[in-house]
């Protein structure tokens, strides 16, 4: 079992001492915490590749995002993030099959379509227009509901109908989404437990129908 309690202790201390000076003094702790998270991601990828060959070309360290925040456009952000992530996604991919964030403030597993390009969003809306019943069945499936509770809150959801769709469209609520994602919160107790990797696998399997709907919508005929 990966000693994941160490990861949370480090991230908690980093959150309380978010400065370059503190990080310089605790660089060894950072690398130890990062390596322990990489070990966990290695176990996760071994599980996921059984369900999707997409994951076979990812090395665990390649799924991690930088610990530093990009403050060019958000100068008020702290220097360092208070979480580690697992984001197995290739440059140019339109959506995330799965995304994992583990930190002191908010830990979660999610996946789906997040702030897509206009062309991709148009394709997904066309798929909903053509066969919204399929997507509705996916979202209303008992397993999906029990695990994720439906689609995640979309801060960019339209208040009216998108262009070329009427307000009385039978799938208007789905068409108003700009982001089609699902998300489940994680407790620290779950993350550090022996059951976490299996839980991630279950989350991915439950996400698969939504992922496949999106993939079919954006695939080139």
BAFI-3210 file (N, C-alpha, C; in Angstrom, 3 decimals, decimal comma, padded with zeros to 6 digits):
// residues 221
n [1|2|3|4|5|6|7|8|9|10|11|12|13|14|15|16|17|18|19|20|21|22|23|24|25|26|27|28|29|30|31|32|33|34|35|36|37|38|39|40|41|42|43|44|45|46|47|48|49|50|51|52|53|54|55|56|57|58|59|60|61|62|63|64|65|66|67|68|69|70|71|72|73|74|75|76|77|78|79|80|81|82|83|84|85|86|87|88|89|90|91|92|93|94|95|96|97|98|99|100|101|102|103|104|105|106|107|108|109|110|111|112|113|114|115|116|117|118|119|120|121|122|123|124|125|126|127|128|129|130|131|132|133|134|135|136|137|138|139|140|141|142|143|144|145|146|147|148|149|150|151|152|153|154|155|156|157|158|159|160|161|162|163|164|165|166|167|168|169|170|171|172|173|174|175|176|177|178|179|180|181|182|183|184|185|186|187|188|189|190|191|192|193|194|195|196|197|198|199|200|201|202|203|204|205|206|207|208|209|210|211|212|213|214|215|216|217|218|219|220|221]
n.u [000,836|000,575|001,943|-000,118|-000,935|001,189|001,286|-000,958|-000,248|001,969|000,801|-001,029|000,660|001,993|-000,122|-000,582|001,727|002,441|004,810|007,766|010,071|009,452|008,949|011,449|012,879|011,649|011,907|012,734|010,753|008,594|009,317|009,280|006,558|005,436|006,515|005,277|002,639|002,881|003,429|000,931|-000,640|000,432|-000,605|-003,289|-003,417|-002,790|-005,136|-007,020|-006,243|-007,137|-009,699|-009,640|-007,589|-006,458|-005,040|-002,599|-000,257|000,559|002,815|003,045|004,116|003,710|001,091|000,743|000,148|001,774|003,042|003,122|001,180|-000,166|000,357|000,218|-002,098|-003,666|-002,790|-003,344|-003,562|-002,275|001,247|001,759|-000,079|-002,517|-002,861|-002,473|-002,621|-004,105|-004,068|-004,661|-004,356|-004,086|-002,395|-004,483|-006,692|-010,232|-011,769|-011,857|-011,226|-010,970|-010,347|-008,419|-008,190|-006,405|-006,322|-005,992|-008,134|-010,173|-011,010|-011,503|-013,026|-013,472|-014,825|-015,328|-016,696|-015,172|-015,275|-015,138|-013,882|-015,556|-016,368|-016,398|-018,323|-020,530|-020,799|-021,444|-023,866|-025,366|-025,487|-027,001|-029,357|-030,068|-030,186|-030,999|-032,261|-030,642|-028,466|-029,884|-030,803|-028,371|-027,587|-029,649|-029,455|-029,398|-026,984|-025,220|-026,499|-026,445|-023,724|-022,619|-024,693|-025,862|-025,284|-022,545|-022,565|-022,798|-021,109|-021,234|-023,595|-026,236|-028,847|-030,871|-031,967|-029,524|-028,011|-029,877|-031,560|-034,735|-036,636|-038,535|-037,580|-037,333|-035,150|-034,030|-032,912|-030,594|-029,271|-028,561|-026,299|-022,887|-020,760|-020,277|-020,002|-019,163|-018,912|-017,452|-017,071|-014,230|-013,215|-010,599|-010,152|-011,033|-009,232|-006,746|-007,142|-007,049|-008,862|-008,996|-007,901|-009,465|-011,877|-011,484|-011,343|-013,975|-015,306|-014,395|-015,417|-018,124|-018,273|-017,854|-020,082|-020,956|-018,577|-018,313|-020,539|-019,883|-017,505|-018,414|-019,983|-018,152|-016,459|-014,935|-016,679]
n.v [-001,206|002,178|004,826|007,041|008,930|010,558|012,174|013,857|015,157|016,617|018,269|019,704|021,153|022,632|024,158|025,800|027,217|028,692|029,459|030,378|030,259|028,491|026,172|025,732|025,016|022,664|020,913|018,265|016,871|017,434|016,034|013,445|013,113|013,475|011,274|009,194|009,626|009,173|006,443|005,517|006,343|004,732|002,231|002,790|003,265|000,723|-000,578|000,820|000,388|-002,112|-001,756|000,095|000,578|002,966|004,004|002,725|003,833|005,778|007,047|007,058|009,474|011,260|011,970|013,771|017,128|020,326|021,538|024,199|027,160|028,772|031,994|034,083|035,140|035,093|036,549|036,645|034,136|031,539|030,644|027,915|024,898|023,165|020,485|017,192|015,723|013,449|013,219|011,735|012,479|013,207|015,701|017,745|016,121|016,008|015,656|014,536|011,329|010,489|012,201|012,925|014,437|015,127|016,522|018,985|020,687|020,055|017,060|014,916|012,778|012,918|013,390|013,678|016,208|019,278|022,668|022,782|023,164|025,242|023,828|021,172|021,266|021,923|019,569|017,721|018,762|018,388|015,623|015,216|016,421|014,653|012,135|012,358|010,817|008,612|009,706|010,679|008,288|007,201|009,039|008,800|006,255|003,859|003,083|005,086|007,323|006,668|006,717|009,167|010,991|012,209|014,698|016,941|020,179|022,873|025,710|027,286|026,889|027,547|029,989|030,291|029,011|027,356|028,615|028,015|026,141|025,489|026,796|025,010|022,529|019,026|018,112|020,291|021,047|019,488|020,395|022,936|022,741|023,610|022,255|018,863|016,978|014,604|014,120|013,106|013,533|013,042|011,606|012,095|009,811|007,767|008,047|007,381|004,782|001,157|000,603|002,495|002,483|000,539|001,863|004,032|002,634|001,677|004,106|004,929|002,900|003,401|005,882|005,308|004,907|007,597|008,742|007,295|008,144|010,842|010,480|009,177|011,199|013,168|011,946|011,525|010,819]
n.w [000,000|-000,893|000,947|001,520|003,349|003,873|001,637|001,960|004,326|003,487|001,475|003,002|004,695|002,760|001,752|003,946|004,057|001,715|-000,205|-002,033|-000,556|001,546|000,062|-001,101|001,149|001,746|-000,329|-000,645|000,736|-000,930|-003,291|-002,322|-001,613|-004,140|-005,548|-004,186|-004,910|-007,653|-007,618|-006,807|-008,971|-010,934|-010,192|-010,622|-013,418|-014,335|-013,714|-015,280|-017,926|-018,498|-019,293|-021,303|-023,971|-024,503|-022,358|-022,283|-023,232|-021,508|-019,154|-015,615|-014,468|-016,502|-016,408|-014,441|-013,372|-013,350|-010,221|-009,737|-010,004|-012,909|-013,112|-014,837|-015,995|-013,817|-011,346|-008,647|-007,650|-005,474|-005,266|-005,452|-006,186|-004,172|-004,449|-005,922|-009,156|-011,539|-014,799|-017,473|-020,551|-023,973|-025,893|-027,736|-027,533|-027,221|-024,981|-021,525|-020,457|-017,845|-014,794|-012,003|-008,873|-005,999|-002,907|-000,230|-000,025|-001,880|-003,179|-005,934|-008,445|-011,881|-015,226|-018,802|-020,981|-021,046|-021,311|-024,261|-027,686|-030,105|-032,381|-031,492|-029,437|-030,982|-032,497|-030,464|-029,565|-031,862|-031,853|-029,571|-030,392|-032,423|-031,136|-028,367|-026,493|-026,011|-024,570|-022,369|-021,265|-020,441|-018,459|-016,653|-015,788|-013,193|-011,895|-012,711|-011,632|-008,886|-008,404|-009,447|-009,365|-011,552|-014,154|-013,603|-011,997|-014,249|-014,803|-017,026|-018,307|-020,567|-020,286|-021,987|-025,204|-027,285|-030,326|-033,260|-032,152|-030,766|-027,975|-027,151|-027,708|-027,271|-025,899|-024,683|-022,208|-021,974|-024,238|-023,517|-022,008|-021,797|-020,885|-020,444|-017,952|-015,364|-011,841|-008,758|-005,320|-003,164|-000,101|002,315|003,775|002,064|-000,083|001,059|001,679|001,188|-000,738|-002,686|-005,357|-006,599|-006,405|-008,101|-010,498|-010,638|-010,887|-013,417|-015,095|-014,751|-015,911|-018,565|-020,496|-020,881|-021,815|-024,213|-025,635|-026,074|-027,511|-029,808|-030,852|-031,609|-033,338|-036,524|-039,397]
ca.u [000,000|001,292|001,703|-000,692|-001,095|002,320|000,909|-001,863|000,496|002,759|-000,073|-001,597|001,715|002,215|-001,239|-000,428|003,011|002,555|005,827|008,947|011,047|009,069|009,131|012,882|013,321|010,962|011,928|012,842|009,413|007,779|009,658|008,812|005,098|005,165|006,836|004,242|001,458|003,192|003,236|-000,513|-001,115|000,855|-001,601|-004,546|-003,319|-002,861|-006,559|-007,779|-005,890|-007,936|-010,982|-009,446|-006,184|-006,008|-004,147|-001,390|000,924|000,841|003,630|002,400|004,581|003,219|-000,297|000,734|000,249|002,779|002,606|003,038|000,065|000,135|-000,150|000,313|-003,412|-004,317|-001,699|-003,758|-003,497|-001,050|002,326|001,679|-001,363|-002,600|-003,335|-001,843|-003,638|-003,837|-004,801|-004,183|-004,992|-003,131|-002,574|-005,407|-007,908|-011,352|-012,409|-011,084|-011,860|-011,016|-009,453|-008,399|-007,517|-006,304|-005,737|-006,504|-009,384|-011,224|-010,558|-012,612|-012,833|-014,415|-014,537|-016,302|-016,397|-015,005|-014,923|-014,654|-013,873|-016,892|-016,685|-016,698|-019,610|-021,541|-020,986|-022,138|-025,261|-026,023|-025,750|-028,132|-030,539|-030,408|-030,503|-030,879|-032,763|-029,508|-027,758|-030,752|-030,777|-027,078|-027,562|-030,673|-029,156|-029,303|-025,589|-024,669|-027,120|-025,957|-022,302|-022,323|-025,825|-026,193|-024,237|-022,029|-022,978|-022,113|-021,156|-021,410|-024,844|-027,041|-030,161|-031,821|-031,607|-028,385|-028,376|-030,455|-032,425|-035,858|-036,825|-039,430|-036,927|-037,574|-033,911|-033,458|-032,083|-029,287|-028,655|-028,063|-025,000|-021,628|-019,855|-020,946|-019,068|-019,654|-017,892|-017,770|-016,109|-013,465|-012,748|-009,221|-010,193|-011,121|-008,010|-005,627|-007,519|-006,671|-009,937|-009,055|-007,641|-010,669|-012,926|-011,201|-011,746|-015,442|-015,696|-014,148|-016,389|-019,410|-018,164|-017,662|-021,164|-020,920|-017,403|-018,562|-021,485|-019,125|-016,556|-019,167|-020,468|-017,084|-015,634|-015,098|-017,264]
ca.v [000,000|003,449|005,596|008,275|009,928|011,483|013,130|014,851|015,967|017,588|019,254|020,566|022,091|023,537|025,097|026,745|027,922|028,713|030,424|029,764|030,010|027,259|025,057|025,473|024,330|021,372|020,316|016,811|016,383|017,525|014,939|012,198|013,080|013,297|009,891|008,313|009,784|008,495|005,012|005,266|006,503|003,526|001,203|003,207|003,035|-000,725|-000,934|001,445|-000,154|-003,317|-001,355|000,993|000,573|004,361|004,311|001,907|004,610|006,807|006,804|007,745|010,851|012,101|012,364|014,788|018,524|021,071|021,964|025,657|027,770|029,745|033,260|035,139|035,772|035,055|036,860|036,512|032,738|031,196|030,169|026,464|024,227|022,370|019,154|016,429|015,290|012,411|013,666|011,017|013,037|013,605|017,034|017,720|015,378|016,919|015,458|013,738|010,074|010,532|013,185|012,724|015,481|014,768|017,643|019,290|021,432|019,429|015,889|014,399|012,079|013,417|013,092|014,196|017,327|020,497|023,844|022,313|024,087|025,452|022,743|019,971|021,494|021,839|018,148|017,073|019,216|017,706|014,251|015,298|016,709|013,458|010,991|012,762|009,750|007,776|010,396|010,720|006,948|007,078|009,879|008,356|004,893|003,802|003,048|006,422|008,203|006,327|007,047|010,562|011,876|012,922|015,579|017,925|021,574|023,534|027,156|027,958|026,452|028,635|030,229|030,201|027,942|027,666|029,020|027,014|025,220|026,203|026,631|023,886|021,276|018,048|017,905|021,628|021,140|018,926|021,241|024,168|022,514|023,843|021,247|017,615|016,277|013,955|014,294|012,585|013,990|012,013|011,920|011,677|008,431|006,882|008,135|006,682|003,397|000,129|000,464|003,660|002,138|-000,136|002,885|004,759|001,741|001,695|005,414|004,945|002,016|004,091|007,005|004,842|005,211|009,023|008,930|006,724|009,020|012,001|010,039|008,932|012,485|013,994|011,177|011,876|009,704]
ca.w [000,000|-000,939|002,165|001,000|004,398|003,717|000,594|002,529|005,291|002,729|000,816|004,044|005,103|001,632|001,716|005,059|003,925|000,263|-000,615|-002,637|000,504|002,237|-000,860|-001,226|002,366|001,844|-001,659|-000,518|001,102|-002,138|-004,201|-001,704|-001,784|-005,576|-005,907|-003,631|-005,760|-008,908|-007,356|-006,800|-010,344|-011,647|-009,888|-011,255|-014,859|-014,543|-013,668|-016,358|-019,234|-018,708|-019,871|-022,443|-024,393|-024,560|-021,239|-022,272|-023,621|-020,515|-017,979|-014,487|-014,255|-017,590|-016,142|-013,389|-013,778|-012,586|-008,894|-009,737|-010,711|-013,959|-012,579|-015,839|-016,143|-012,499|-010,423|-007,250|-007,230|-004,746|-006,134|-005,629|-006,014|-002,940|-004,816|-006,989|-010,109|-012,530|-015,976|-018,655|-021,743|-024,994|-026,462|-028,860|-027,203|-027,013|-023,680|-020,572|-020,067|-016,389|-014,170|-010,556|-008,105|-004,587|-002,192|001,109|-000,087|-002,688|-003,918|-006,737|-009,713|-012,866|-016,617|-019,752|-021,882|-020,257|-022,095|-025,568|-028,807|-030,667|-033,321|-030,713|-028,787|-032,041|-032,819|-029,359|-029,595|-032,987|-031,404|-028,638|-031,209|-033,185|-030,280|-026,974|-025,623|-025,613|-023,498|-021,188|-020,661|-019,760|-017,262|-015,712|-015,357|-011,728|-011,460|-012,930|-010,644|-007,548|-008,270|-009,749|-009,140|-012,785|-014,643|-012,655|-012,224|-015,358|-014,598|-018,317|-018,919|-021,116|-019,691|-023,082|-026,134|-028,156|-031,682|-034,167|-031,420|-030,171|-026,535|-026,878|-028,107|-026,209|-025,144|-024,524|-020,999|-022,300|-025,253|-022,886|-021,372|-022,500|-020,358|-020,077|-017,078|-014,148|-010,812|-007,441|-004,324|-002,463|001,241|002,554|004,252|000,906|-000,881|001,712|001,951|000,211|-001,716|-003,571|-006,759|-007,083|-006,512|-009,344|-011,586|-010,698|-011,425|-014,857|-015,744|-014,715|-016,849|-019,933|-021,437|-021,218|-022,662|-025,532|-026,326|-026,529|-028,537|-031,050|-031,371|-032,173|-034,266|-037,936|-040,157]
c.u [000,870|000,938|001,184|-000,957|-000,004|001,978|000,036|-001,153|001,320|001,882|-000,709|-000,574|002,013|001,119|-001,113|000,836|003,359|003,520|007,006|009,978|010,730|009,298|010,605|013,404|012,743|010,919|011,991|011,494|008,496|008,053|009,215|007,305|004,737|005,422|005,786|002,945|001,674|003,022|001,748|-001,090|-000,733|-000,149|-002,931|-004,513|-003,371|-004,311|-007,294|-007,487|-006,635|-009,250|-010,832|-007,949|-005,601|-004,939|-002,798|-000,121|001,278|001,781|003,023|002,814|004,059|001,784|-000,392|000,835|001,258|002,207|002,465|001,814|000,584|-000,480|-000,058|-001,002|-004,188|-003,270|-002,063|-003,768|-002,241|000,004|002,155|000,249|-001,336|-003,115|-002,401|-002,956|-003,156|-004,704|-004,251|-004,919|-003,905|-003,427|-003,475|-006,659|-009,027|-012,001|-011,535|-011,839|-011,973|-010,020|-009,572|-007,622|-007,572|-005,610|-006,426|-007,855|-010,507|-010,626|-011,739|-012,106|-013,883|-014,022|-015,605|-015,777|-016,351|-014,471|-014,335|-014,578|-015,279|-017,314|-017,110|-018,056|-020,750|-021,838|-021,759|-023,597|-026,024|-026,357|-026,921|-029,426|-031,016|-030,870|-030,274|-031,380|-031,623|-028,743|-028,593|-030,771|-029,479|-027,100|-028,564|-030,480|-028,896|-027,854|-024,945|-025,207|-026,575|-024,515|-022,053|-023,476|-026,238|-025,016|-023,804|-022,572|-022,135|-022,209|-021,404|-022,724|-025,678|-028,370|-031,265|-031,359|-030,364|-028,869|-028,838|-031,308|-033,514|-035,982|-037,729|-038,870|-037,047|-036,328|-033,227|-032,559|-030,683|-028,548|-028,068|-026,700|-023,862|-020,576|-020,668|-019,964|-019,818|-018,528|-018,374|-016,672|-015,450|-013,122|-011,296|-009,176|-010,248|-009,814|-006,865|-005,926|-007,013|-007,694|-009,904|-008,877|-008,852|-011,816|-012,733|-011,621|-013,270|-015,947|-015,520|-015,155|-017,763|-019,435|-018,178|-018,821|-021,208|-019,735|-017,667|-019,564|-020,745|-018,186|-017,260|-019,617|-019,384|-016,192|-015,944|-015,605|-016,359]
c.v [001,256|004,252|006,989|009,322|010,984|012,570|014,233|015,741|017,033|018,679|020,204|021,599|023,095|024,586|026,171|027,589|028,093|029,819|029,675|029,413|028,694|026,052|024,717|024,691|022,918|020,639|018,792|016,199|016,390|016,342|013,589|012,046|012,827|011,863|008,918|008,432|009,090|006,983|004,655|005,364|005,293|002,395|001,511|002,906|001,548|-001,214|-000,420|000,825|-001,452|-002,999|-000,500|001,033|001,975|004,645|003,601|002,699|005,713|006,288|007,592|009,204|011,803|012,577|013,461|016,180|019,229|021,537|023,487|026,124|028,685|031,075|034,410|035,900|035,785|035,309|036,698|035,067|032,502|030,639|028,688|025,961|023,410|020,971|018,517|015,919|014,093|012,754|012,980|011,483|013,487|015,008|016,927|016,914|016,340|016,783|014,565|012,472|009,964|011,582|012,992|013,853|015,102|015,904|017,917|019,989|020,682|018,290|015,310|013,566|012,614|012,981|013,679|015,381|018,627|021,620|023,476|023,441|024,159|024,308|021,492|020,110|021,401|020,381|017,420|017,495|018,578|016,265|014,215|015,551|015,451|012,314|011,346|011,709|008,850|008,419|010,433|009,366|006,724|007,816|009,425|006,916|004,871|003,826|004,417|007,401|007,941|006,785|008,547|011,526|012,669|013,760|016,553|019,309|022,196|025,045|027,937|027,583|027,650|028,766|030,178|029,099|028,332|027,999|027,812|025,960|026,019|025,887|025,445|022,553|020,286|017,751|019,240|021,733|020,581|019,806|022,518|023,988|022,892|022,827|020,024|016,787|015,603|014,014|013,711|013,040|012,806|012,498|011,483|010,220|007,444|006,876|007,340|005,213|002,455|000,004|001,533|003,291|001,424|000,852|003,708|003,922|001,744|003,009|005,451|004,085|002,690|005,272|006,565|005,143|006,690|009,309|008,447|007,565|010,230|011,626|009,805|010,238|013,251|013,246|011,576|010,660|009,315]
c.w [000,000|000,305|001,806|002,069|004,301|002,703|001,174|003,553|004,576|002,122|001,824|004,504|003,998|001,556|002,790|004,958|002,452|-000,189|-001,209|-001,563|001,223|001,338|-001,021|-000,022|002,473|000,504|-001,589|-000,150|-000,119|-003,061|-003,629|-001,882|-003,242|-006,001|-005,371|-004,419|-007,109|-008,757|-007,379|-008,206|-011,192|-011,432|-010,578|-012,752|-015,191|-014,523|-014,910|-017,722|-019,529|-019,410|-021,123|-022,782|-024,524|-023,512|-021,303|-022,584|-022,630|-019,440|-016,823|-014,340|-015,334|-017,361|-015,081|-013,996|-012,877|-011,252|-008,820|-010,513|-011,811|-013,544|-013,570|-015,974|-014,830|-011,416|-008,947|-006,752|-006,403|-005,701|-006,464|-005,451|-004,729|-003,229|-005,839|-007,896|-010,915|-013,734|-017,225|-019,907|-022,702|-025,495|-027,691|-028,620|-026,818|-025,645|-022,816|-020,216|-018,548|-015,909|-012,663|-009,917|-006,634|-003,853|-000,876|001,067|-000,769|-003,489|-004,686|-007,901|-010,675|-014,263|-017,507|-020,532|-021,092|-021,146|-023,458|-026,591|-029,406|-031,579|-032,570|-030,040|-029,795|-032,383|-031,719|-029,325|-030,753|-032,605|-030,430|-029,398|-031,920|-032,283|-028,809|-026,006|-025,135|-024,455|-022,230|-020,481|-019,891|-018,434|-016,214|-015,262|-013,854|-011,243|-011,601|-011,898|-009,247|-007,349|-008,412|-009,462|-010,362|-013,252|-013,551|-012,985|-013,326|-015,171|-015,876|-019,011|-019,355|-020,383|-020,740|-024,030|-026,930|-029,561|-032,499|-033,462|-030,707|-028,686|-026,198|-027,392|-026,960|-025,378|-024,832|-023,292|-021,250|-023,307|-024,654|-022,223|-022,316|-022,069|-019,950|-019,254|-015,935|-013,125|-009,494|-006,477|-003,626|-001,060|001,369|002,985|003,090|000,123|-000,261|001,970|000,875|-000,910|-002,804|-005,040|-007,367|-007,267|-007,792|-010,545|-011,743|-011,277|-012,937|-015,606|-015,804|-015,677|-018,313|-020,876|-021,839|-022,133|-024,086|-026,326|-026,892|-027,667|-029,869|-031,696|-032,095|-033,157|-035,703|-038,694|-041,326]
res [x|x|x|x|x|x|x|x|x|x|x|x|x|x|x|x|x|x|x|x|x|x|x|x|x|x|x|x|x|x|x|x|x|x|x|x|x|x|x|x|x|x|x|x|x|x|x|x|x|x|x|x|x|x|x|x|x|x|x|x|x|x|x|x|x|x|x|x|x|x|x|x|x|x|x|x|x|x|x|x|x|x|x|x|x|x|x|x|x|x|x|x|x|x|x|x|x|x|x|x|x|x|x|x|x|x|x|x|x|x|x|x|x|x|x|x|x|x|x|x|x|x|x|x|x|x|x|x|x|x|x|x|x|x|x|x|x|x|x|x|x|x|x|x|x|x|x|x|x|x|x|x|x|x|x|x|x|x|x|x|x|x|x|x|x|x|x|x|x|x|x|x|x|x|x|x|x|x|x|x|x|x|x|x|x|x|x|x|x|x|x|x|x|x|x|x|x|x|x|x|x|x|x|x|x|x|x|x|x|x|x|x|x|x|x|x|x|x|x|x|x]
***
